[in-house]
Amino acid sequence: MRVSYDFRESVVVVTGGGHGIGAGLCRAVAKAGGTAVSADIAPDVALNQYDAPGQIDVKMVDVGQAESLQGLLRDTLASYGQIDAFVQAAAIQPRQAIEEMSQETWHRVMNVNLNSLFYAGQILMPHMKSRQSGAIVAFTSGLAQTGWAKASGYAATKAALIALVKSMAKEGLPYGVRANVIAPGITDTDLFTGPNDDGEQEFFRVRGGGVGTVDEVVPLLLFLIADASESLTGALLSRDLIIHPPPRNVR
């Protein structure tokens, strides 16, 4: 059994679209004939040349700054006339103990991981409501339930995103605008390899349930932004496993 999507004449904005799952989704949208706007603070310009029926429009954007992200969305509307879907894949995960983390770092995590969806919603919700159509997807994590040492900011934002998305779903329901959240599980991207040292990576890969790939996550995202999921909103879809690491000596 095979599933295919037709995104011709559709515009999908993906934050964090320059790498990892975000970049994989951009390629998949372009392959299905759509326009993917890849928004990233470190854009991958090679995506501009991706050979596909559709296109990838690469933009440098700091999603943690309201002016930058909202400016991108306004420019996208001016250029293409519509935004059919918005996927928030951008996130940062500094690893610091609470007493070591500066307030500046804490606020930066909040702005990139959580507030960015609020900033985007201020532009997206009125636009999508007026069109009686639209899909919003954000990423949460199993850490929203379990917490994690030295990942307090990341875990807190991922928990708050669930409530924010569910609230957006309630507001959008009468207008045909849907919002869902996905826990993609541990995936082999920079967001996994960056914060975790070699020992932690080895644990997850060998004994902690395994590490997924971008290609395993993208099909679920395509479903959530396609008409196939038009009756699904306010849902949390999880590919995550609750991982319990081996005990460590505490000194």
Backbone bond lengths (Angstrom), bond angles and torsions (degrees), N, CA, C in turn:
res aa  C-N    CA-C-N  psi(-1)  N-CA   C-N-CA  omega(-1)  CA-C   N-CA-C  phi
1 M - - - 1.456 - - 1.528 109.31 -
2 R 1.324 116.40 132.55 1.458 121.05 -179.45 1.519 110.24 -124.54
3 V 1.302 116.21 145.02 1.449 122.22 177.52 1.519 108.28 -118.23
4 S 1.324 116.30 134.68 1.458 119.97 177.04 1.521 109.11 -132.06
5 Y 1.330 116.44 156.39 1.457 121.99 -178.58 1.520 109.83 -126.51
6 D 1.315 115.39 149.32 1.455 122.49 177.00 1.522 107.74 -119.42
7 F 1.327 116.68 106.60 1.453 121.47 -179.37 1.523 112.41 -107.46
8 R 1.309 117.18 18.98 1.462 119.88 176.15 1.531 109.93 -57.21
9 E 1.311 115.77 136.84 1.465 123.64 -179.08 1.529 112.34 68.01
10 S 1.331 117.14 18.33 1.465 121.55 176.61 1.526 110.07 -112.89
11 V 1.330 115.27 145.29 1.460 121.52 179.20 1.523 108.34 -120.77
12 V 1.321 115.85 124.18 1.464 122.09 -177.29 1.525 108.76 -123.03
13 V 1.311 116.99 122.70 1.460 121.83 177.15 1.521 108.37 -97.60
14 V 1.329 116.51 129.34 1.464 121.92 -178.28 1.523 108.88 -125.36
15 T 1.329 118.02 112.64 1.459 119.34 173.00 1.526 108.35 -80.65
16 G 1.319 115.74 149.36 1.465 118.65 -171.38 1.508 110.28 69.12
17 G 1.328 115.95 24.61 1.464 120.79 -174.75 1.511 115.07 -80.20
18 G 1.324 117.25 3.70 1.458 119.84 -179.07 1.513 114.06 -93.03
19 H 1.333 118.14 -3.10 1.457 119.77 -177.22 1.520 109.49 -160.88
20 G 1.305 116.54 167.71 1.455 123.10 171.92 1.514 114.44 55.55
21 I 1.330 115.54 -139.36 1.461 121.45 -176.53 1.526 110.70 -62.55
22 G 1.338 116.92 -38.82 1.462 119.97 179.84 1.515 112.37 -59.39
23 A 1.327 117.27 -45.73 1.462 120.96 178.62 1.523 111.09 -65.73
24 G 1.345 116.23 -38.34 1.462 119.63 177.87 1.508 111.72 -62.20
25 L 1.345 116.46 -39.16 1.460 120.06 177.98 1.521 110.99 -67.63
26 C 1.320 117.60 -41.36 1.464 120.39 177.54 1.523 111.31 -57.58
27 R 1.316 117.34 -44.24 1.467 120.16 179.21 1.526 110.92 -63.87
28 A 1.332 116.29 -39.28 1.465 119.92 -178.95 1.526 111.26 -67.24
29 V 1.331 117.48 -39.64 1.465 120.97 178.28 1.524 110.17 -64.30
30 A 1.333 116.64 -44.96 1.464 120.20 178.57 1.525 111.24 -63.95
31 K 1.316 116.71 -38.75 1.458 121.02 178.28 1.521 111.10 -62.86
32 A 1.348 116.49 -29.68 1.465 121.04 179.31 1.533 111.61 -89.67
33 G 1.338 116.83 9.91 1.450 120.85 173.37 1.508 115.60 94.95
34 G 1.331 118.13 0.88 1.452 121.01 -176.10 1.515 113.53 -92.94
35 T 1.319 114.68 176.62 1.457 122.12 173.92 1.517 108.37 -103.77
36 A 1.328 115.89 119.92 1.460 121.57 176.74 1.518 108.22 -106.53
37 V 1.320 116.68 125.74 1.457 121.40 174.98 1.520 107.21 -98.74
38 S 1.326 115.01 108.61 1.468 121.60 -176.13 1.520 108.90 -90.89
39 A 1.323 116.88 106.27 1.460 122.37 -177.19 1.516 109.79 -104.38
40 D 1.338 117.04 121.20 1.458 119.78 -175.68 1.517 109.37 -156.46
41 I 1.323 116.35 146.52 1.458 120.22 176.71 1.523 110.95 -72.12
42 A 1.342 116.63 -21.61 1.464 122.60 175.32 1.528 107.65 -126.62
43 P 1.330 117.76 74.91 1.466 120.87 -172.78 1.518 112.78 -66.34
44 D 1.315 115.28 148.75 1.464 122.08 175.24 1.525 107.17 -98.48
45 V 1.327 116.61 98.76 1.469 120.18 -174.96 1.525 111.88 -64.41
46 A 1.329 117.91 -20.96 1.457 120.61 178.63 1.519 111.57 -62.01
47 L 1.334 117.32 -24.29 1.460 119.91 179.01 1.520 111.71 -64.03
48 N 1.336 116.51 -24.17 1.470 120.17 177.46 1.519 111.87 -60.19
49 Q 1.330 115.39 -29.85 1.465 119.98 -176.83 1.523 112.55 -99.26
50 Y 1.319 118.12 14.11 1.460 120.08 -179.36 1.522 109.71 -63.45
51 D 1.327 115.58 126.31 1.463 122.24 -175.34 1.523 109.81 -83.17
52 A 1.328 115.87 105.20 1.462 120.59 -177.31 1.527 108.86 -157.61
53 P 1.328 116.85 163.34 1.467 119.49 177.09 1.520 113.17 -60.28
54 G 1.343 116.93 -33.09 1.453 121.01 177.46 1.512 110.72 -96.48
55 Q 1.328 116.60 -154.60 1.459 119.93 -177.61 1.518 110.65 -144.77
56 I 1.338 114.67 158.52 1.455 121.81 173.68 1.522 107.39 -119.65
57 D 1.305 116.24 120.23 1.455 123.74 -179.95 1.522 107.59 -100.56
58 V 1.318 116.44 107.44 1.463 121.68 -173.09 1.522 110.79 -89.78
59 K 1.333 115.64 127.74 1.457 121.43 -178.83 1.522 110.18 -129.80
60 M 1.342 116.11 141.92 1.462 120.74 173.59 1.523 108.16 -91.83
61 V 1.326 116.60 117.75 1.457 121.93 -174.27 1.520 109.19 -142.60
62 D 1.328 115.94 137.92 1.465 121.18 170.69 1.517 106.90 -98.56
63 V 1.328 116.87 100.06 1.466 120.14 -174.84 1.520 112.24 -67.95
64 G 1.327 117.36 -16.19 1.454 121.12 178.26 1.520 113.26 -78.69
65 Q 1.333 116.76 -5.51 1.453 122.31 176.90 1.525 108.47 -110.92
66 A 1.327 116.92 120.64 1.462 120.85 -176.44 1.523 111.67 -56.49
67 E 1.336 117.08 -43.42 1.460 119.72 -177.24 1.515 111.96 -62.52
68 S 1.341 116.24 -38.97 1.461 120.94 -178.70 1.523 111.31 -68.00
69 L 1.330 117.02 -48.22 1.453 120.13 -177.12 1.528 111.52 -71.08
70 Q 1.310 117.41 -44.93 1.461 119.34 179.70 1.524 111.12 -66.48
71 G 1.333 116.95 -33.39 1.463 120.03 175.35 1.517 111.38 -63.05
72 L 1.343 116.34 -41.37 1.468 120.06 176.91 1.529 110.78 -59.53
73 L 1.326 116.71 -46.05 1.460 119.99 -177.28 1.524 110.95 -65.39
74 R 1.318 117.14 -40.38 1.468 119.61 177.07 1.523 110.95 -64.37
75 D 1.334 116.82 -41.63 1.469 120.27 178.36 1.525 111.06 -64.30
76 T 1.328 116.13 -38.53 1.467 119.96 178.52 1.521 110.83 -63.21
77 L 1.323 116.24 -43.35 1.463 120.25 177.96 1.528 110.92 -64.15
78 A 1.331 116.95 -38.34 1.459 120.05 178.86 1.523 111.45 -67.26
79 S 1.336 116.51 -35.99 1.469 120.56 -177.39 1.519 113.16 -79.90
80 Y 1.339 116.83 -40.89 1.458 120.75 -171.43 1.533 113.71 -113.49
81 G 1.320 116.85 -14.40 1.456 120.14 176.80 1.511 115.21 82.25
82 Q 1.329 117.82 -4.69 1.459 120.49 -176.40 1.514 110.89 -164.39
83 I 1.324 115.35 156.26 1.462 123.02 167.13 1.520 105.74 -131.62
84 D 1.317 116.67 114.66 1.459 121.45 -176.89 1.521 112.67 -87.27
85 A 1.335 115.88 -29.08 1.460 119.54 -178.88 1.516 109.78 -152.46
86 F 1.325 114.33 149.82 1.464 121.68 177.76 1.517 107.53 -133.23
87 V 1.323 116.56 125.93 1.462 121.53 -179.73 1.522 108.61 -122.04
88 Q 1.314 116.56 121.34 1.454 121.32 179.05 1.519 109.56 -95.04
89 A 1.325 115.02 98.66 1.460 120.77 177.31 1.521 111.66 -105.10
90 A 1.330 117.25 -10.19 1.465 120.71 -178.37 1.521 110.70 -69.64
91 A 1.333 115.68 136.58 1.466 120.85 177.06 1.515 109.00 -164.93
92 I 1.320 115.12 153.08 1.460 120.99 172.61 1.523 108.11 -128.07
93 Q 1.335 115.58 153.24 1.459 119.90 -175.49 1.530 110.56 -143.26
94 P 1.330 117.33 71.46 1.473 118.26 175.05 1.520 110.29 -66.35
95 R 1.297 116.63 140.92 1.462 121.24 -179.55 1.524 109.81 -106.00
96 Q 1.318 114.71 101.81 1.460 120.29 177.88 1.519 108.94 -146.70
97 A 1.319 115.70 144.36 1.454 119.98 173.17 1.528 108.85 -64.19
98 I 1.327 116.55 152.72 1.460 120.69 -176.54 1.527 111.64 -55.40
99 E 1.334 117.21 -42.43 1.459 119.68 -176.96 1.528 112.42 -72.32
100 E 1.335 116.59 -14.48 1.462 120.71 179.98 1.530 112.81 -96.99
101 M 1.320 116.77 -18.38 1.458 120.20 -174.75 1.521 111.14 -80.33
102 S 1.311 116.20 132.38 1.458 120.20 177.32 1.519 110.11 -76.32
103 Q 1.306 115.96 157.21 1.466 119.72 176.29 1.522 110.69 -62.65
104 E 1.323 116.76 -33.55 1.466 120.43 178.82 1.522 110.77 -62.67
105 T 1.333 116.29 -42.82 1.468 119.68 178.70 1.525 110.74 -65.18
106 W 1.332 116.15 -43.52 1.467 120.28 179.12 1.528 110.64 -57.71
107 H 1.317 117.30 -47.78 1.463 120.82 -178.45 1.528 111.65 -66.87
108 R 1.320 116.30 -33.11 1.466 119.28 177.51 1.534 110.57 -64.65
109 V 1.329 116.88 -42.75 1.464 120.67 177.00 1.531 110.01 -61.22
110 M 1.324 116.82 -44.64 1.462 120.33 179.00 1.525 111.35 -60.41
111 N 1.325 116.64 -42.83 1.463 120.49 -177.56 1.521 112.47 -67.10
112 V 1.321 117.01 -45.05 1.471 120.11 -177.19 1.520 111.36 -72.55
113 N 1.320 117.09 -47.21 1.466 120.61 -170.91 1.522 113.60 -83.67
114 L 1.329 117.31 -34.22 1.469 120.82 -172.37 1.524 113.23 -116.91
115 N 1.322 117.07 -56.60 1.459 119.68 -174.61 1.519 112.75 -62.11
116 S 1.333 116.16 -27.62 1.471 119.62 -179.97 1.528 111.50 -58.96
117 L 1.318 117.95 -34.77 1.461 119.47 178.75 1.522 110.58 -69.81
118 F 1.328 117.25 -36.13 1.464 120.80 174.33 1.528 110.32 -64.27
119 Y 1.352 116.74 -45.26 1.459 119.98 178.34 1.530 110.19 -57.70
120 A 1.329 115.87 -46.21 1.461 120.21 -178.87 1.527 111.14 -64.90
121 G 1.327 115.61 -40.61 1.457 120.01 -177.55 1.514 112.99 -60.31
122 Q 1.331 117.13 -30.99 1.461 119.87 179.98 1.527 111.96 -64.48
123 I 1.313 116.92 -26.75 1.472 121.02 176.48 1.526 110.44 -94.55
124 L 1.316 116.58 -42.19 1.465 121.44 -173.09 1.519 112.98 -70.09
125 M 1.321 117.40 -44.76 1.468 119.62 -172.81 1.530 112.74 -60.74
126 P 1.336 120.30 -49.37 1.467 117.86 178.17 1.521 112.82 -63.93
127 H 1.337 117.12 -36.29 1.464 120.23 179.04 1.523 111.29 -65.40
128 M 1.320 116.22 -49.55 1.462 119.94 -177.89 1.523 111.77 -68.77
129 K 1.337 117.21 -36.89 1.468 119.73 176.75 1.525 110.63 -60.86
130 S 1.313 116.51 -41.13 1.460 119.79 -178.72 1.524 111.90 -66.20
131 R 1.336 116.46 -28.94 1.469 121.17 179.44 1.525 112.05 -90.66
132 Q 1.361 115.68 -7.94 1.465 120.94 -178.25 1.529 111.26 59.67
133 S 1.320 115.40 34.39 1.463 119.17 -176.63 1.519 109.60 -166.82
134 G 1.329 116.42 149.30 1.456 120.66 174.66 1.513 111.91 152.35
135 A 1.320 115.69 153.72 1.466 121.54 -179.24 1.517 109.37 -132.18
136 I 1.322 115.86 133.75 1.462 123.06 176.67 1.523 107.64 -124.11
137 V 1.323 116.13 131.89 1.462 121.16 -179.95 1.522 108.69 -133.01
138 A 1.331 116.82 133.86 1.459 121.83 175.63 1.523 109.02 -127.68
139 F 1.323 115.07 160.40 1.460 121.58 -177.93 1.526 110.40 -103.05
140 T 1.326 116.46 130.03 1.447 121.05 168.80 1.533 108.16 -110.82
141 S 1.312 116.59 -163.90 1.462 120.67 -176.00 1.518 109.35 -155.95
142 G 1.317 116.11 155.53 1.451 120.62 174.03 1.524 112.38 -60.58
143 L 1.345 116.68 -21.91 1.460 120.32 178.84 1.519 111.89 -67.53
144 A 1.345 116.78 -16.18 1.461 119.99 175.71 1.527 110.90 -62.23
145 Q 1.329 116.75 -27.46 1.459 121.34 179.65 1.521 112.49 -100.18
146 T 1.320 116.60 -36.46 1.465 119.42 -173.79 1.516 113.80 -93.96
147 G 1.362 116.98 -23.54 1.449 119.07 -169.60 1.523 110.04 67.96
148 W 1.324 116.23 172.83 1.462 119.74 178.67 1.511 108.81 -162.36
149 A 1.312 116.31 138.25 1.459 120.31 179.01 1.520 110.22 -58.26
150 K 1.308 116.32 132.21 1.460 124.94 177.77 1.538 113.11 65.95
151 A 1.336 117.19 17.04 1.462 120.84 176.57 1.528 110.49 -129.22
152 S 1.336 116.19 33.01 1.466 120.40 -173.98 1.523 112.14 -61.42
153 G 1.321 117.22 -43.27 1.456 120.13 -178.82 1.518 112.23 -64.51
154 Y 1.312 115.86 -47.28 1.465 121.03 179.17 1.522 110.66 -60.83
155 A 1.330 117.03 -48.15 1.463 120.83 -178.59 1.526 111.21 -62.50
156 A 1.331 116.70 -40.58 1.460 120.52 -179.64 1.524 111.31 -63.40
157 T 1.325 117.06 -42.39 1.467 119.12 -179.86 1.520 111.20 -66.72
158 K 1.314 116.71 -37.21 1.461 119.42 -177.82 1.529 111.47 -70.00
159 A 1.336 116.74 -29.94 1.461 119.43 174.60 1.525 110.48 -71.55
160 A 1.326 116.37 -44.55 1.465 120.63 -178.44 1.519 111.89 -65.27
161 L 1.325 117.76 -32.09 1.466 120.71 179.77 1.524 111.95 -60.73
162 I 1.319 116.99 -33.50 1.465 119.75 179.96 1.521 109.88 -61.13
163 A 1.332 116.40 -47.86 1.466 120.20 -179.42 1.522 111.18 -66.55
164 L 1.331 117.16 -38.25 1.464 120.41 179.93 1.523 110.75 -64.66
165 V 1.331 116.99 -45.84 1.466 120.35 -179.31 1.525 110.86 -64.89
166 K 1.313 116.97 -42.92 1.466 119.00 179.30 1.531 111.44 -63.38
167 S 1.320 117.10 -34.66 1.458 120.69 176.53 1.525 110.90 -69.27
168 M 1.323 117.30 -40.24 1.460 120.82 175.86 1.531 110.61 -61.90
169 A 1.327 115.76 -38.29 1.463 119.82 178.78 1.519 111.28 -61.83
170 K 1.344 115.98 -41.15 1.462 120.08 178.56 1.532 111.07 -64.11
171 E 1.321 116.19 -41.99 1.461 119.83 -179.42 1.532 111.81 -68.77
172 G 1.322 116.03 -34.33 1.463 119.61 -176.58 1.510 114.70 -85.57
173 L 1.334 117.27 -16.71 1.460 121.05 -173.35 1.530 113.93 -54.17
174 P 1.326 120.45 -45.68 1.467 118.97 -178.40 1.528 113.86 -68.00
175 Y 1.330 116.47 -10.92 1.459 120.83 -174.47 1.527 113.19 -112.47
176 G 1.317 117.36 5.75 1.457 119.74 -179.03 1.512 114.10 77.93
177 V 1.332 116.77 15.39 1.466 121.53 178.10 1.518 108.44 -99.20
178 R 1.300 117.00 125.26 1.461 120.08 -176.15 1.536 110.52 -114.54
179 A 1.318 114.96 150.31 1.463 121.50 -179.96 1.521 108.59 -140.39
180 N 1.303 116.07 128.86 1.459 121.47 -178.76 1.521 109.84 -137.01
181 V 1.323 115.19 162.42 1.456 120.75 -179.14 1.522 108.86 -128.94
182 I 1.327 115.99 141.79 1.463 121.32 -178.26 1.525 109.54 -125.25
183 A 1.323 115.52 137.00 1.461 121.75 169.53 1.531 105.89 -101.74
184 P 1.330 118.14 102.14 1.465 120.01 -171.20 1.518 115.03 -75.43
185 G 1.323 117.25 -8.61 1.460 119.52 -176.13 1.515 110.92 81.35
186 I 1.307 116.33 173.93 1.467 120.87 179.66 1.522 108.31 -69.52
187 T 1.317 115.44 119.02 1.459 121.71 -173.75 1.519 109.28 -123.95
188 D 1.303 116.81 144.58 1.459 122.33 -174.81 1.529 110.85 -76.34
189 T 1.330 115.01 77.86 1.459 121.76 178.03 1.529 108.21 -133.40
190 D 1.341 115.94 177.66 1.463 120.13 179.68 1.520 111.94 -62.03
191 L 1.329 117.14 -28.24 1.466 119.72 -179.57 1.524 111.22 -68.87
192 F 1.340 116.71 -20.57 1.460 121.27 174.79 1.523 111.19 -92.45
193 T 1.316 117.46 -49.04 1.461 120.35 -175.53 1.525 112.90 -72.62
194 G 1.353 116.95 -29.42 1.458 119.81 -178.18 1.519 113.72 -65.84
195 P 1.346 119.50 -56.02 1.467 120.47 -175.94 1.520 114.60 -75.37
196 N 1.347 118.41 -22.12 1.461 121.10 -173.37 1.519 111.13 -100.27
197 D 1.324 116.47 131.04 1.462 119.02 178.16 1.530 110.04 -74.07
198 D 1.311 116.28 176.54 1.468 120.94 -174.53 1.524 111.99 -59.56
199 G 1.333 116.15 -38.94 1.457 118.99 -179.57 1.518 112.28 -65.47
200 E 1.320 116.17 -41.80 1.462 119.82 178.92 1.523 110.87 -66.81
201 Q 1.317 116.22 -41.43 1.466 119.44 178.32 1.525 110.60 -61.09
202 E 1.314 116.76 -42.47 1.456 120.66 -179.50 1.525 111.11 -63.15
203 F 1.336 116.67 -40.04 1.456 119.78 177.96 1.521 111.13 -59.35
204 F 1.332 116.79 -50.54 1.454 120.55 -177.36 1.527 111.49 -63.27
205 R 1.331 116.74 -39.06 1.461 120.53 -177.11 1.533 112.28 -70.63
206 V 1.329 116.11 -36.73 1.462 119.89 -171.68 1.531 112.52 -101.31
207 R 1.333 117.36 -46.72 1.466 119.60 -171.12 1.526 114.30 -117.16
208 G 1.324 118.45 -8.74 1.450 120.24 -172.57 1.511 115.33 -100.97
209 G 1.318 117.52 14.94 1.458 119.23 178.26 1.512 113.91 108.72
210 G 1.336 116.50 -7.21 1.456 118.95 176.78 1.519 112.95 93.84
211 V 1.320 114.82 164.71 1.457 122.63 -178.95 1.520 108.07 -120.86
212 G 1.329 116.57 128.24 1.453 121.34 -177.83 1.518 112.28 -81.81
213 T 1.319 115.17 176.19 1.463 121.54 179.25 1.524 109.73 -116.67
214 V 1.320 115.20 161.25 1.463 120.81 177.70 1.519 110.89 -57.48
215 D 1.321 116.92 -41.66 1.466 120.98 -177.28 1.530 112.65 -64.37
216 E 1.325 116.65 -20.04 1.465 119.67 177.62 1.530 112.04 -81.54
217 V 1.310 117.07 -22.19 1.466 121.36 -177.51 1.523 111.88 -91.79
218 V 1.321 116.89 -36.82 1.471 121.74 -173.18 1.530 113.64 -55.89
219 P 1.342 121.03 -42.26 1.472 119.31 -179.39 1.525 113.84 -57.34
220 L 1.328 117.61 -37.14 1.464 119.70 178.29 1.522 110.80 -67.50
221 L 1.327 116.83 -37.86 1.461 120.19 177.36 1.529 111.15 -65.21
222 L 1.314 116.69 -40.83 1.469 119.98 177.93 1.527 110.31 -59.99
223 F 1.308 116.41 -41.89 1.462 120.42 177.98 1.525 110.93 -61.20
224 L 1.337 117.52 -42.75 1.454 121.33 -175.16 1.525 113.17 -70.12
225 I 1.330 117.99 -23.84 1.462 119.52 179.46 1.526 111.98 -100.48
226 A 1.331 117.35 -3.90 1.456 121.27 -178.74 1.524 111.11 -94.25
227 D 1.323 115.94 164.67 1.464 120.77 177.93 1.524 112.07 -61.51
228 A 1.316 117.40 -20.10 1.469 120.66 -179.81 1.525 111.61 -59.13
229 S 1.329 117.34 -24.08 1.465 120.49 -178.42 1.526 111.47 -107.88
230 E 1.323 117.79 24.24 1.463 120.50 -173.35 1.532 113.35 -64.08
231 S 1.319 118.04 -17.63 1.466 120.50 178.70 1.527 112.08 -99.03
232 L 1.335 117.23 5.40 1.466 121.40 -176.71 1.522 109.75 -109.50
233 T 1.313 116.80 117.98 1.467 120.33 176.81 1.522 109.69 -150.95
234 G 1.320 115.20 151.72 1.457 120.80 -178.24 1.509 113.85 71.92
235 A 1.324 117.39 18.83 1.467 121.20 -175.44 1.521 111.21 -98.57
236 L 1.322 115.65 152.71 1.455 123.05 170.86 1.521 107.18 -114.88
237 L 1.316 116.53 111.84 1.460 121.81 179.39 1.519 108.07 -104.29
238 S 1.320 116.02 124.76 1.454 119.78 -172.38 1.524 112.19 -117.78
239 R 1.336 114.63 130.17 1.460 122.19 167.95 1.527 108.95 -107.85
240 D 1.319 116.05 11.08 1.459 122.09 -170.95 1.517 111.87 -86.90
241 L 1.308 115.25 146.24 1.455 122.70 170.56 1.518 107.68 -111.20
242 I 1.311 116.75 139.40 1.459 119.97 175.23 1.520 107.58 -80.67
243 I 1.311 114.61 110.25 1.463 120.76 -173.70 1.533 109.81 -97.95
244 H 1.310 116.43 131.42 1.455 121.24 176.40 1.537 107.77 -111.21
245 P 1.319 117.72 110.50 1.464 120.32 -177.45 1.514 110.96 -71.82
246 P 1.310 116.66 161.20 1.471 119.82 178.12 1.521 109.68 -64.10
247 P 1.312 117.98 147.46 1.475 120.33 -179.80 1.507 111.68 -63.54
248 R 1.310 115.15 147.74 1.460 120.97 179.05 1.522 108.49 -123.21
249 N 1.305 115.07 150.60 1.455 119.35 175.21 1.515 110.06 -69.63
250 V 1.315 117.40 133.81 1.454 121.68 177.67 1.509 108.12 -105.74
251 R 1.289 115.93 122.79 1.479 120.05 -177.32 1.523 109.78 -102.42
